[in-house]
Amino acid sequence: MKKILSVAELQNSEWPKLFEEALGDNLISAFVHGDCLMEGFSALESPWTVSFILKSNSVEDMLPLQKLTAKAKHENIVFNHVFSRFEIKSSQDVFPLEFLHIKSKNVTLCGEAPLADFSPNLAELRMECERELRGLLVHLRRAFLYLKEDRNPHGIYVRSATTLLPLIYGVYYLSTGNYPESHEQVYEMFPGVRIPNMTKDNDVIVSNINKYIEAVTTIVNQVDAMKV
């Protein structure tokens, strides 16, 4: 089967109808979200991420989706989260950043727009961002200790960016009240976390990583000091 290579192609495919037929009245929303809607995404290298909001997300009620996973894989689609409305309401204090991302960056395939009425509690969002950023710092320092064993020292930035960028989007929102439109907008506010150019000079590599960790530390301290 041919892979789906664009959001428009996915919207105009048979998938919205397949979801409606499989889930019936239990379906509230099926939507695309996540990294596949960010700049730099390539459908030739990574899949489209589709999640669902159902009236009931019990195991029995998810069975119709289970029957579609093999077909989805062939067409470059993965199913991610299956929420219920109750679960979303009761989890907003735990996942304010994740729900902010879903609300701000999604494409509805069928049903309602996801989390249309959601607004994060700023104190809870600040706490999640700080906690996750501090955890990232722990992993960055550990990664530096083993840098000599890494064939590509530049990989420390590529790996950390997958965690860091979503967090910095949250910090940007806390700072401005707006969800950023692009990675570049985030880097303009926090230039220290922009990935540096590759080099083979060990002294420069160490210096760059030190500056990068210092930049993340500064952001953590800023978040810690926020009064929200």
C-alpha positions as a Markdown table, in Angstrom:
| # | Residue | x | y | z |
|---|---|---|---|---|
| 1 | Met | 0.0 | 0.0 | 0.0 |
| 2 | Lys | 1.1 | 3.5 | -0.7 |
| 3 | Lys | 2.3 | 5.6 | 2.2 |
| 4 | Ile | 0.4 | 8.8 | 3.0 |
| 5 | Leu | 2.7 | 11.7 | 2.6 |
| 6 | Ser | 0.7 | 14.8 | 3.6 |
| 7 | Val | -1.9 | 16.0 | 6.1 |
| 8 | Ala | -4.3 | 16.9 | 3.2 |
| 9 | Glu | -3.9 | 13.4 | 1.8 |
| 10 | Leu | -4.7 | 11.9 | 5.2 |
| 11 | Gln | -7.8 | 14.1 | 5.6 |
| 12 | Asn | -9.0 | 13.2 | 2.1 |
| 13 | Ser | -8.3 | 9.5 | 2.5 |
| 14 | Glu | -10.6 | 6.7 | 3.6 |
| 15 | Trp | -9.3 | 6.9 | 7.2 |
| 16 | Pro | -11.9 | 9.4 | 8.6 |
| 17 | Lys | -14.7 | 7.2 | 7.4 |
| 18 | Leu | -12.9 | 4.1 | 8.7 |
| 19 | Phe | -12.7 | 5.7 | 12.2 |
| 20 | Glu | -16.3 | 6.7 | 12.1 |
| 21 | Glu | -17.5 | 3.3 | 11.0 |
| 22 | Ala | -15.3 | 1.4 | 13.5 |
| 23 | Leu | -16.1 | 3.6 | 16.6 |
| 24 | Gly | -19.6 | 4.7 | 15.8 |
| 25 | Asp | -21.3 | 6.8 | 18.5 |
| 26 | Asn | -18.4 | 6.2 | 20.8 |
| 27 | Leu | -16.1 | 8.5 | 18.7 |
| 28 | Ile | -15.8 | 12.1 | 19.9 |
| 29 | Ser | -12.6 | 13.1 | 18.0 |
| 30 | Ala | -9.9 | 11.6 | 15.8 |
| 31 | Phe | -7.0 | 13.9 | 15.2 |
| 32 | Val | -3.4 | 14.2 | 14.0 |
| 33 | His | -0.9 | 15.8 | 16.4 |
| 34 | Gly | 2.7 | 15.7 | 17.7 |
| 35 | Asp | 6.0 | 16.0 | 15.9 |
| 36 | Cys | 4.4 | 15.2 | 12.5 |
| 37 | Leu | 2.9 | 18.7 | 12.5 |
| 38 | Met | 6.2 | 20.4 | 13.3 |
| 39 | Glu | 8.6 | 21.8 | 10.7 |
| 40 | Gly | 11.3 | 19.4 | 9.6 |
| 41 | Phe | 8.9 | 16.4 | 9.6 |
| 42 | Ser | 9.3 | 13.9 | 6.7 |
| 43 | Ala | 6.6 | 11.4 | 6.1 |
| 44 | Leu | 9.2 | 9.3 | 4.3 |
| 45 | Glu | 11.1 | 8.8 | 7.5 |
| 46 | Ser | 8.5 | 9.0 | 10.3 |
| 47 | Pro | 4.8 | 8.2 | 10.7 |
| 48 | Trp | 1.7 | 10.3 | 11.2 |
| 49 | Thr | 0.5 | 10.3 | 14.8 |
| 50 | Val | -3.3 | 9.9 | 15.3 |
| 51 | Ser | -5.0 | 10.0 | 18.7 |
| 52 | Phe | -8.6 | 9.7 | 19.8 |
| 53 | Ile | -11.1 | 11.0 | 22.3 |
| 54 | Leu | -13.9 | 8.5 | 23.0 |
| 55 | Lys | -16.9 | 8.4 | 25.2 |
| 56 | Ser | -15.5 | 5.2 | 26.7 |
| 57 | Asn | -11.9 | 4.1 | 26.2 |
| 58 | Ser | -12.3 | 0.7 | 27.9 |
| 59 | Val | -10.4 | -2.2 | 26.4 |
| 60 | Glu | -13.6 | -3.6 | 24.9 |
| 61 | Asp | -14.4 | -0.2 | 23.3 |
| 62 | Met | -10.9 | 0.1 | 21.8 |
| 63 | Leu | -11.0 | -3.3 | 20.0 |
| 64 | Pro | -12.3 | -1.8 | 16.7 |
| 65 | Leu | -9.1 | 0.3 | 16.6 |
| 66 | Gln | -6.9 | -2.7 | 17.3 |
| 67 | Lys | -8.3 | -4.2 | 14.1 |
| 68 | Leu | -7.0 | -1.2 | 12.1 |
| 69 | Thr | -3.4 | -1.0 | 13.4 |
| 70 | Ala | -1.9 | -3.3 | 10.7 |
| 71 | Lys | -3.5 | -1.4 | 7.9 |
| 72 | Ala | -2.4 | 1.9 | 9.5 |
| 73 | Lys | 1.2 | 0.8 | 9.7 |
| 74 | His | 1.2 | 0.0 | 6.0 |
| 75 | Glu | 0.0 | 3.5 | 5.3 |
| 76 | Asn | 2.5 | 5.2 | 7.6 |
| 77 | Ile | 0.1 | 5.9 | 10.5 |
| 78 | Val | 0.5 | 5.1 | 14.2 |
| 79 | Phe | -2.2 | 5.3 | 16.8 |
| 80 | Asn | -1.0 | 7.1 | 19.9 |
| 81 | His | -3.4 | 8.1 | 22.8 |
| 82 | Val | -6.9 | 7.0 | 23.3 |
| 83 | Phe | -8.5 | 9.4 | 25.9 |
| 84 | Ser | -12.0 | 9.6 | 27.3 |
| 85 | Arg | -13.5 | 13.0 | 28.2 |
| 86 | Phe | -13.4 | 12.1 | 31.9 |
| 87 | Glu | -9.7 | 11.1 | 31.7 |
| 88 | Ile | -8.9 | 14.4 | 30.0 |
| 89 | Lys | -10.7 | 16.4 | 32.7 |
| 90 | Ser | -9.2 | 14.5 | 35.6 |
| 91 | Ser | -5.6 | 14.6 | 34.1 |
| 92 | Gln | -5.3 | 18.3 | 33.3 |
| 93 | Asp | -3.2 | 18.9 | 36.5 |
| 94 | Val | -0.8 | 16.1 | 35.5 |
| 95 | Phe | -0.4 | 16.7 | 31.8 |
| 96 | Pro | -1.0 | 20.5 | 31.2 |
| 97 | Leu | 1.9 | 20.7 | 28.7 |
| 98 | Glu | 0.9 | 17.7 | 26.7 |
| 99 | Phe | -2.7 | 19.0 | 26.5 |
| 100 | Leu | -1.5 | 22.4 | 25.5 |
| 101 | His | 0.5 | 20.9 | 22.6 |
| 102 | Ile | -2.6 | 18.9 | 21.5 |
| 103 | Lys | -4.9 | 21.9 | 21.7 |
| 104 | Ser | -2.5 | 24.3 | 19.9 |
| 105 | Lys | -1.1 | 21.9 | 17.2 |
| 106 | Asn | -3.6 | 19.5 | 15.7 |
| 107 | Val | -5.6 | 18.6 | 12.6 |
| 108 | Thr | -9.0 | 17.1 | 13.1 |
| 109 | Leu | -9.8 | 14.1 | 10.9 |
| 110 | Cys | -13.4 | 13.6 | 12.2 |
| 111 | Gly | -15.5 | 14.6 | 15.1 |
| 112 | Glu | -14.8 | 17.6 | 17.3 |
| 113 | Ala | -11.6 | 19.7 | 17.5 |
| 114 | Pro | -9.7 | 18.2 | 20.4 |
| 115 | Leu | -9.5 | 20.1 | 23.7 |
| 116 | Ala | -11.0 | 23.2 | 22.2 |
| 117 | Asp | -12.0 | 24.6 | 25.6 |
| 118 | Phe | -8.8 | 23.7 | 27.4 |
| 119 | Ser | -6.6 | 26.3 | 29.0 |
| 120 | Pro | -3.7 | 25.1 | 31.2 |
| 121 | Asn | -3.4 | 26.1 | 34.8 |
| 122 | Leu | -0.2 | 28.2 | 34.7 |
| 123 | Ala | 1.0 | 27.0 | 38.1 |
| 124 | Glu | 0.7 | 23.4 | 37.1 |
| 125 | Leu | 2.3 | 24.1 | 33.7 |
| 126 | Arg | 5.2 | 25.8 | 35.4 |
| 127 | Met | 5.7 | 22.9 | 37.7 |
| 128 | Glu | 5.7 | 20.3 | 34.9 |
| 129 | Cys | 8.1 | 22.3 | 32.8 |
| 130 | Glu | 10.5 | 22.8 | 35.7 |
| 131 | Arg | 10.3 | 19.1 | 36.7 |
| 132 | Glu | 11.0 | 17.9 | 33.2 |
| 133 | Leu | 13.8 | 20.4 | 32.5 |
| 134 | Arg | 15.6 | 19.4 | 35.7 |
| 135 | Gly | 15.3 | 15.8 | 34.7 |
| 136 | Leu | 16.8 | 16.7 | 31.2 |
| 137 | Leu | 19.7 | 18.4 | 32.9 |
| 138 | Val | 20.5 | 15.2 | 34.8 |
| 139 | His | 20.5 | 13.2 | 31.6 |
| 140 | Leu | 22.6 | 15.8 | 29.7 |
| 141 | Arg | 25.4 | 15.7 | 32.4 |
| 142 | Arg | 25.4 | 11.9 | 32.3 |
| 143 | Ala | 25.6 | 11.9 | 28.5 |
| 144 | Phe | 28.6 | 14.3 | 28.7 |
| 145 | Leu | 30.4 | 11.8 | 30.9 |
| 146 | Tyr | 30.2 | 9.2 | 28.2 |
| 147 | Leu | 30.8 | 11.6 | 25.3 |
| 148 | Lys | 34.1 | 9.9 | 24.3 |
| 149 | Glu | 32.3 | 6.7 | 23.7 |
| 150 | Asp | 29.8 | 8.3 | 21.3 |
| 151 | Arg | 30.9 | 8.1 | 17.7 |
| 152 | Asn | 28.9 | 11.3 | 17.0 |
| 153 | Pro | 29.3 | 13.8 | 19.9 |
| 154 | His | 26.8 | 16.1 | 18.1 |
| 155 | Gly | 24.2 | 13.5 | 18.8 |
| 156 | Ile | 23.8 | 14.8 | 22.3 |
| 157 | Tyr | 22.0 | 17.8 | 20.9 |
| 158 | Val | 19.8 | 15.9 | 18.5 |
| 159 | Arg | 18.7 | 13.5 | 21.2 |
| 160 | Ser | 18.1 | 16.2 | 23.8 |
| 161 | Ala | 16.1 | 18.4 | 21.4 |
| 162 | Thr | 13.3 | 15.9 | 21.1 |
| 163 | Thr | 12.7 | 16.4 | 24.9 |
| 164 | Leu | 13.8 | 20.0 | 25.2 |
| 165 | Leu | 11.9 | 21.7 | 22.4 |
| 166 | Pro | 8.4 | 20.7 | 23.6 |
| 167 | Leu | 9.4 | 21.9 | 27.1 |
| 168 | Ile | 10.7 | 25.2 | 25.8 |
| 169 | Tyr | 7.4 | 25.7 | 23.9 |
| 170 | Gly | 5.7 | 25.5 | 27.3 |
| 171 | Val | 8.2 | 28.0 | 28.8 |
| 172 | Tyr | 7.5 | 30.3 | 25.9 |
| 173 | Tyr | 3.8 | 30.1 | 26.6 |
| 174 | Leu | 4.4 | 30.8 | 30.3 |
| 175 | Ser | 6.5 | 33.8 | 29.4 |
| 176 | Thr | 4.2 | 35.3 | 26.7 |
| 177 | Gly | 0.8 | 33.8 | 27.0 |
| 178 | Asn | 1.0 | 32.6 | 23.4 |
| 179 | Tyr | 1.9 | 29.3 | 21.8 |
| 180 | Pro | 4.9 | 29.7 | 19.5 |
| 181 | Glu | 4.4 | 29.5 | 15.8 |
| 182 | Ser | 7.7 | 27.8 | 15.0 |
| 183 | His | 11.0 | 26.5 | 16.4 |
| 184 | Glu | 12.7 | 29.6 | 15.2 |
| 185 | Gln | 10.4 | 31.8 | 17.4 |
| 186 | Val | 11.5 | 29.7 | 20.4 |
| 187 | Tyr | 15.2 | 29.9 | 19.5 |
| 188 | Glu | 14.9 | 33.7 | 19.2 |
| 189 | Met | 13.8 | 33.9 | 22.8 |
| 190 | Phe | 16.2 | 31.2 | 24.0 |
| 191 | Pro | 19.3 | 31.4 | 21.6 |
| 192 | Gly | 21.5 | 29.4 | 24.0 |
| 193 | Val | 19.7 | 26.1 | 23.2 |
| 194 | Arg | 20.1 | 26.5 | 19.4 |
| 195 | Ile | 22.0 | 23.4 | 18.2 |
| 196 | Pro | 25.6 | 24.5 | 17.3 |
| 197 | Asn | 27.4 | 23.7 | 14.1 |
| 198 | Met | 29.2 | 20.4 | 13.9 |
| 199 | Thr | 32.9 | 20.4 | 14.6 |
| 200 | Lys | 35.7 | 17.8 | 15.2 |
| 201 | Asp | 37.7 | 20.1 | 17.5 |
| 202 | Asn | 37.4 | 18.5 | 21.0 |
| 203 | Asp | 37.9 | 21.8 | 22.9 |
| 204 | Val | 35.1 | 23.4 | 20.9 |
| 205 | Ile | 32.9 | 20.4 | 21.4 |
| 206 | Val | 33.3 | 20.6 | 25.2 |
| 207 | Ser | 32.9 | 24.4 | 25.2 |
| 208 | Asn | 29.7 | 24.1 | 23.2 |
| 209 | Ile | 28.2 | 21.5 | 25.4 |
| 210 | Asn | 29.0 | 23.5 | 28.5 |
| 211 | Lys | 27.3 | 26.5 | 27.0 |
| 212 | Tyr | 24.3 | 24.4 | 26.1 |
| 213 | Ile | 23.9 | 23.0 | 29.6 |
| 214 | Glu | 24.4 | 26.4 | 31.1 |
| 215 | Ala | 21.6 | 27.8 | 28.8 |
| 216 | Val | 19.2 | 25.0 | 29.9 |
| 217 | Thr | 20.2 | 25.7 | 33.5 |
| 218 | Thr | 19.4 | 29.4 | 33.1 |
| 219 | Ile | 15.9 | 28.5 | 31.7 |
| 220 | Val | 15.3 | 26.2 | 34.6 |
| 221 | Asn | 16.1 | 28.9 | 37.0 |
| 222 | Gln | 13.9 | 31.4 | 35.1 |
| 223 | Val | 11.0 | 28.9 | 35.3 |
| 224 | Asp | 11.7 | 28.3 | 39.0 |
| 225 | Ala | 11.5 | 32.0 | 39.7 |
| 226 | Met | 8.2 | 32.6 | 37.8 |
| 227 | Lys | 5.3 | 33.9 | 39.8 |
| 228 | Val | 2.2 | 32.4 | 38.3 |
